[in-house]
Amino acid sequence: MDERDKMLSGACLCGAVRFTAKGRFGAVSVCHCAQCRRWHGAPGSYTSVRRDRLVFQNESGLAWYRSSDRARRGFCRDCGTSLFWEETGAPHLALAMGCLDRPTGLREQLHIFTAHKGDYYDIADGLHQWPESHTAGA
């Protein structure tokens, strides 16, 4: 299958949000910022896809939280599953890796906001670490 035709599916824990995404997916990054750690209960792993390549089969539970001046986070209002991160006006949407169905065929590639990581763990996987943000492309 051509990488442009890659199809991933995902859902929240209870099924009130279910989606498919087709296209090229961005590098999988692990975010260590305080917001992601609080949102996920640990660092958050994300990939990205063009927003117009995301199709919902069920979005009855989808809710959005404006987490900063520049972004919002999508989650299930019924079960609380963290699903998306979206920068205002950006053509891409970040998908939380934990909500994607297996197999994804994707691997973590880098760490971002490592200057803000929790003091209770080390990053020792050998992947590149960015102290702040990094645009990995999608």
Buried (B, 14 or more C-beta within 10 A) or exposed (E): EEEEEBEBBBBBBEBBBBBBBBBBBBBBBBBBBEBBBEBBEBBBBBBBBBEEBBEEEEBEBBBEEEBEEEBBBBBBBBEEBBBBBBBEEBEBBBBBBBBBEEEBEBEBBBBBBBEBBEEEEEEEEEBEBBEEEBEBEB
